[in-house]
Amino acid sequence: MDLSHLPWKKSTRSSGNGACVEVAITGEGVAVRDTKDRTKGPHIYTHAEWDAFIKGVKDGEFDL
């Protein structure tokens, strides 16, 4: 699947050292890729999976 035409976004809170991910909205869901190694294929999540992840972040599910 060619996703090169999509507008990829990186967080404005990114550290700037390249240890980040970028996301892009696709017709099927959300694509996530490694900022520093774009030769690796992105992970694709459905909208429901992405929504569950965002909810978990907001609820503190991943806090250390």
N, C-alpha and C positions, 0 to 999 in steps of 0.2 A: 504494500500500500504506500503510495507516494504522498507524504504529508509536507513536502517542502514548500508548498504554496500557502500553508496555514500561517497566520500571525502568531508566532510563539511569544509568550510573555514570561518574564522572570520577575520575581518579587523585587520591589524597591528596597526591601530590607536585606537583600542579598549581600553577603560579606565581601564580594568583589574578588575573592581569591579563586573563583571558578568552581568551588565546591557547592554547586547549586543545581537545581532542576528548573526546567522550563515547562510550561503547559500550553496546550492549544486545544481549542474546542473543535471537535469533529462532528460529522453528521450522526455518528453512532455513540459518541461520548466524549471522553477527555483523553488526550495523549500526553504522556509525561516522558521527558528525555533528560539525559545527563548533559549539563551545559558544557562541560570540558571535553566530552568525548561523544560528539554527535554522530560518529560512525556506528555506534551501537543503536539498535532499533529501539524506538520508544515503546513504553508500556501503554496499552490502551485499556481504559476502564469505561464501563457503561456509565450513563448519567446517574443511575441508582447507586452504583458502587462509589462513585465520586461523592455524591451527596452524603452517603453513610460515612465516608472518610472525613469529610469536612465537619459533619456533626460530631464525630468522635474527637476531632481536634478542638472544637469549640467547647466540648464537654470535659476536656482535660483527660481524655482516655489515654493519651500518649505521653502525659507529663511524667518526667522522671522523679 
